[in-house]
Amino acid sequence: MATVTELREMARTLGLWNTAMGRIDITDETVSNMEYLYNIFHTEIEMRKAKKKDTLRHESHLPDKTFDHTTITKGLQWQLQRIEQIDFRNIMENFVIVGDCATGKTSLATEIGGYALVKLAKVQYITQEDLLLAIRNQSPQWKKLLKSDMIIIDDVFYLTPTDEELTTFYKAITFLSETHSLVIVTNRKLSEWKDMGADRHLAETLRKRLMANAQLIHLK
């Protein structure tokens, strides 16, 4: 008769680490063989998913913020329910979150990022300033952005960019939006974007390009 030690060693060989480490009970003999194996495999899969979610969350650099749902409109609540159902691994959706300071923009972006993580999508949070720096240096962070499914860019136009920064940002958004879901977070009204830099046409073109395929979320 097989022993628990032998079964756990076999589980280790098969890569069923939660079973091998004793985190899953393999001594329950009150169910059928098929039900017994189903329970073990199902638990193993769910534990692996949970671990992967934790890893993805850590690698995303999402802020530790919680969005307050108590003051939002029914329209926004409905919109968030729809967003929560999107599989961002296979579907691209862009969002532009606009609002004054302390209206919960970053918290909301973090929540949307959390929706994506639940579906095991790869998410990266970055500010506009750090994005420009990552592009300039072609840093490891830039490479992580390229491998992600969703990119959250915070503090967009918090400071007026130089003409060079505006051009770099425009090119980055144009490039990234072709293969990634983007969440743009800004305290600048969209009507003010044309004033971001000397090249008003480029700034306005950036706004139009983003909004052509983006959902607008306005927080007050």
C-alpha positions in Angstrom: 0.0 0.0 0.0 1.2 3.4 -0.9 2.3 5.7 1.9 1.7 9.4 2.3 5.5 10.0 1.9 5.5 8.1 -1.4 2.5 9.9 -2.7 4.0 13.3 -1.9 7.3 12.4 -3.5 5.3 11.4 -6.7 3.5 14.7 -6.5 6.9 16.5 -6.2 8.0 14.7 -9.4 4.9 15.8 -11.2 5.4 19.4 -10.0 2.2 19.4 -7.8 4.0 21.4 -5.2 1.1 22.2 -2.9 0.3 18.5 -2.7 4.0 17.6 -2.2 4.4 20.1 0.6 1.4 18.8 2.5 -0.7 21.9 1.9 -3.4 19.7 0.4 -4.9 16.9 2.4 -4.3 13.5 0.6 -5.7 11.3 3.4 -9.4 11.9 2.8 -10.8 8.5 1.8 -14.5 9.3 2.1 -15.0 10.1 -1.6 -14.7 8.2 -4.9 -11.3 8.0 -6.7 -12.4 10.5 -9.4 -13.9 12.9 -6.9 -10.8 12.6 -4.8 -8.4 13.3 -7.7 -10.6 16.2 -8.8 -10.5 17.8 -5.4 -6.7 17.5 -5.3 -6.1 18.9 -8.8 -8.7 21.7 -8.4 -7.2 22.8 -5.1 -3.7 22.7 -6.7 -4.8 24.8 -9.6 -6.5 27.4 -7.4 -3.5 27.7 -5.1 -1.3 28.2 -8.1 -3.6 30.9 -9.5 -3.5 32.6 -6.1 0.2 32.6 -6.0 0.5 33.9 -9.6 -1.9 36.7 -8.7 0.2 37.7 -5.8 3.3 37.6 -8.0 1.6 39.7 -10.7 0.4 42.2 -8.1 3.9 42.6 -6.7 5.4 43.1 -10.1 2.7 45.6 -11.2 3.9 48.3 -8.8 0.3 49.3 -8.3 -0.1 51.7 -5.4 -1.7 50.4 -2.2 -4.9 52.4 -2.6 -8.6 51.5 -2.3 -11.2 53.3 -4.4 -14.2 54.6 -2.5 -17.4 53.4 -4.1 -19.8 55.2 -1.7 -20.0 58.5 -3.5 -19.9 57.4 -7.2 -22.8 57.6 -9.6 -24.9 54.6 -10.7 -23.5 55.2 -14.2 -19.9 54.8 -13.1 -20.8 51.8 -10.9 -22.4 50.2 -14.0 -19.3 51.1 -16.1 -17.0 49.5 -13.5 -19.0 46.3 -13.5 -18.6 46.0 -17.2 -14.8 46.8 -17.0 -14.5 44.1 -14.3 -15.6 41.4 -16.8 -13.0 42.2 -19.5 -10.3 39.7 -20.1 -7.4 42.1 -20.6 -5.1 39.3 -21.7 -7.1 39.0 -24.9 -9.0 42.3 -25.2 -7.6 45.8 -25.5 -9.5 48.7 -23.9 -8.3 52.2 -23.2 -9.4 54.5 -20.4 -8.8 58.1 -19.6 -9.5 59.1 -16.0 -9.8 62.9 -15.5 -10.4 64.7 -12.2 -9.1 67.3 -9.8 -6.6 66.4 -7.0 -8.0 64.1 -4.3 -10.9 62.8 -6.3 -9.7 59.2 -6.3 -8.2 59.0 -9.8 -5.2 56.9 -8.8 -7.3 54.7 -6.6 -9.7 54.1 -9.4 -6.9 53.3 -11.8 -5.5 50.8 -9.2 -8.9 49.1 -9.0 -9.1 48.8 -12.8 -5.6 47.3 -12.7 -6.8 44.9 -10.0 -9.6 43.7 -12.3 -7.0 42.8 -14.9 -4.8 41.0 -12.4 -7.8 38.8 -11.3 -7.9 37.6 -14.9 -4.1 37.0 -14.6 -3.2 39.8 -17.0 0.1 41.5 -16.6 -0.2 45.1 -15.4 2.4 47.9 -15.0 1.8 51.2 -13.1 4.1 54.1 -13.9 4.0 57.9 -13.9 4.5 59.9 -17.0 7.8 61.2 -15.7 9.1 57.7 -15.0 7.8 56.5 -18.4 9.8 59.2 -20.2 12.9 58.3 -18.1 12.4 54.6 -18.9 12.2 55.3 -22.6 15.2 57.6 -22.6 17.3 55.0 -20.8 15.7 51.9 -22.4 15.7 50.5 -18.9 14.4 47.1 -17.7 11.2 48.9 -16.6 10.6 49.8 -20.3 11.0 46.2 -21.2 8.5 45.2 -18.6 6.0 47.7 -20.0 6.4 46.1 -23.4 5.6 42.7 -22.0 2.5 43.8 -20.1 -1.1 43.6 -21.1 -2.2 46.8 -19.3 -0.2 50.0 -18.7 -1.4 52.6 -16.2 0.2 56.0 -16.7 -0.4 58.4 -13.9 0.3 62.1 -13.5 -0.1 62.8 -17.2 0.5 66.5 -17.8 0.8 67.1 -14.1 3.7 69.3 -15.2 3.9 71.0 -18.6 6.3 68.8 -20.7 9.1 70.2 -22.8 8.6 69.9 -26.6 11.0 67.0 -26.6 9.1 65.2 -23.8 5.7 65.9 -25.6 7.1 64.3 -28.8 8.5 61.3 -26.9 5.2 60.8 -25.0 3.1 61.1 -28.2 5.3 58.5 -29.9 5.1 56.2 -26.9 1.3 56.4 -26.6 0.9 55.8 -30.3 3.2 52.8 -30.2 1.9 51.3 -26.9 -1.8 51.7 -27.8 -1.4 49.3 -30.7 -0.7 46.3 -28.5 -1.7 47.3 -24.9 -4.6 48.5 -22.9 -3.8 51.9 -21.5 -5.2 53.7 -18.5 -4.3 57.4 -18.6 -4.7 59.3 -15.3 -4.7 63.1 -15.5 -5.8 66.2 -13.6 -5.8 68.2 -16.8 -9.2 68.8 -18.5 -9.1 67.4 -22.0 -9.8 70.8 -23.4 -6.5 72.0 -21.8 -4.3 69.4 -23.5 -3.7 71.6 -26.5 -1.9 74.0 -24.2 0.6 71.4 -23.1 3.7 72.6 -25.0 4.5 74.8 -27.9 3.3 72.3 -30.4 -0.5 72.7 -29.9 -1.2 70.5 -32.9 0.7 67.6 -31.5 -0.9 67.8 -28.1 -4.4 68.0 -29.7 -3.6 65.1 -32.0 -2.6 63.1 -28.9 -5.9 63.8 -27.3 -7.9 62.9 -30.3 -5.9 59.7 -30.9 -6.5 58.6 -27.3 -10.2 59.5 -27.1 -10.9 57.8 -30.5 -10.7 54.4 -28.7 -11.0 55.2 -25.0 -13.6 55.3 -22.4 -13.7 58.6 -20.5 -14.1 58.5 -16.7 -14.6 61.9 -15.1 -14.3 62.1 -11.3 -15.5 65.1 -9.3 
